[in-house]
Amino acid sequence: MIFKRVGESRPYPDHGYVQKQWAAIAPQQVRLDELVTTKRTLDLDALLEEDSTFYGDLFAHVVLFEGELYLEDGLHRALRSALQQRETMHARILELK
C-alpha cells in the first residue's frame, strides 16, 4: 500500500494559509505510508508533466491534524515518488490544533 488511507475530503478546519505562508514552513521528510490523501482522483497531466512545479510549490503540503498527516496538495508528487520506489518525500507540514 502506498498511503495509510485514501480520503476524499479535508476533515480539518480551513486554515486559510496562502502560498507565501506555506513557503515559510521548512520542508521535512515524510513517509508515504503515513499520509492520508484528501483527494481520490489525480489529474494525469500533473503526474506526467516534466516540470510540475512551474506554478506551484516544489514541496507537497501536508496538514497534521488530530495525529493524522493529511496530504492536502502534492498527490502527483507523492505518486511520482512511489513510482520511483521511494518510501519518503519532502513536504511542508502545517500543524493544526
Backbone torsions as a table, in degrees:
resi	resn	phi	psi	omega
1	MET	NA	137.3	-178.3
2	ILE	-80.9	-48.8	-176.2
3	PHE	-110.9	161.6	176.5
4	LYS	-63.6	-42.5	-179.7
5	ARG	-161.2	149.8	176.2
6	VAL	-101.5	116.5	177.9
7	GLY	-104.4	178.2	179.1
8	GLU	-134.8	9.6	177.9
9	SER	-157.9	175.9	178.6
10	ARG	-99.7	108.2	-177.7
11	PRO	-80.2	-0.6	-178.5
12	TYR	-102.4	159.7	179.9
13	PRO	-68.1	156.6	178.2
14	ASP	-62.2	126.1	-177.8
15	HIS	-93.5	-19.0	176.7
16	GLY	72.2	10.1	-179.7
17	TYR	-69.1	137.6	174.8
18	VAL	-108.0	171.6	-174.4
19	GLN	-52.5	-42.3	-178.5
20	LYS	-63.0	-37.1	179.0
21	GLN	-71.5	-39.7	176.5
22	TRP	-61.0	-40.2	-177.4
23	ALA	-62.6	-22.8	179.8
24	ALA	-78.2	-11.1	179.8
25	ILE	-90.1	123.8	-179.5
26	ALA	-68.1	133.8	177.9
27	PRO	-70.0	151.1	175.8
28	GLN	-145.0	162.1	-179.4
29	GLN	-76.9	141.9	176.4
30	VAL	-136.1	142.0	178.2
31	ARG	-78.0	135.9	179.2
32	LEU	-61.5	-35.9	-176.7
33	ASP	-77.4	3.3	174.1
34	GLU	-103.1	-4.2	-175.8
35	LEU	-91.4	142.2	170.9
36	VAL	-110.6	124.5	-178.9
37	THR	-76.4	155.7	175.3
38	THR	-110.8	4.7	178.0
39	LYS	-134.1	141.2	178.2
40	ARG	-93.9	-19.1	-176.3
41	THR	-122.7	159.8	-177.9
42	LEU	-132.0	139.1	172.8
43	ASP	-76.5	111.6	-175.5
44	LEU	-59.0	-32.2	176.6
45	ASP	-59.0	-39.0	-180.0
46	ALA	-65.6	-36.0	-180.0
47	LEU	-70.2	-40.4	-173.6
48	LEU	-88.6	-15.5	-178.4
49	GLU	-63.1	130.6	-176.5
50	GLU	-65.1	-43.0	178.8
51	ASP	-115.2	79.1	-175.3
52	SER	-80.1	2.9	-178.3
53	THR	-105.7	10.2	-175.3
54	PHE	-55.5	-44.7	-178.3
55	TYR	-106.5	-3.7	-174.7
56	GLY	-122.7	-168.4	179.9
57	ASP	-81.2	148.0	177.0
58	LEU	-68.9	-24.7	-176.3
59	PHE	-113.3	150.3	176.8
60	ALA	-68.8	157.6	177.2
61	HIS	-110.0	124.4	-178.0
62	VAL	-124.5	138.4	177.6
63	VAL	-111.7	124.6	174.9
64	LEU	-92.8	114.8	-177.3
65	PHE	-141.4	124.2	179.6
66	GLU	51.0	43.2	175.7
67	GLY	80.1	1.1	179.7
68	GLU	-111.8	145.6	176.2
69	LEU	-100.7	112.3	-178.5
70	TYR	-102.6	124.4	178.7
71	LEU	-81.2	98.8	-176.0
72	GLU	-81.3	-43.2	-178.5
73	ASP	-141.9	133.9	178.6
74	GLY	117.6	21.1	178.4
75	LEU	-56.3	-39.7	179.5
76	HIS	-64.4	-36.0	177.7
77	ARG	-67.8	-40.2	179.4
78	ALA	-64.7	-43.1	179.3
79	LEU	-67.7	-37.4	177.1
80	ARG	-62.6	-40.8	176.5
81	SER	-61.0	-44.3	179.7
82	ALA	-63.7	-40.6	178.8
83	LEU	-65.2	-26.1	176.9
84	GLN	-89.9	12.3	176.6
85	GLN	60.4	35.1	174.5
86	ARG	-98.8	145.8	-179.8
87	GLU	-96.7	-11.5	-177.8
88	THR	-131.1	165.9	172.5
89	MET	-150.6	163.8	177.0
90	HIS	-91.6	136.7	-179.4
91	ALA	-148.2	156.4	171.7
92	ARG	-92.1	127.8	-175.4
93	ILE	-114.5	120.0	176.9
94	LEU	-101.0	122.4	179.7
95	GLU	-94.8	119.8	176.0
96	LEU	-102.9	138.3	179.6
97	LYS	-113.6	NA	NA
